[in-house]
Amino acid sequence: MKELKVLGTGCPKCKKLEEVTRSAAEDMKIEFNLVKVTDLDEIMGFGVMMTPALVVDGVVKASGKIPGIEDIKKMLS
């Protein structure tokens, strides 16, 4: 099971990244657990300075932007 985290304070971009990530994972038919991380200390713990950010299995894959669905699928595979 993939552990996916969307890091951000709840802004519209953060919500959009969550939607696109969920869609990509569902399209790929993979098992996943998607967690929203809004705590600034936890976000900084990943070394992320710009949100939204996507973390896949503990590794930051994108920060400060919303990747397209195909890009996210590549990050998940």
Order of alpha helices (4+ residues) and beta strands (2+ residues): beta-alpha-beta-alpha-beta-beta-alpha
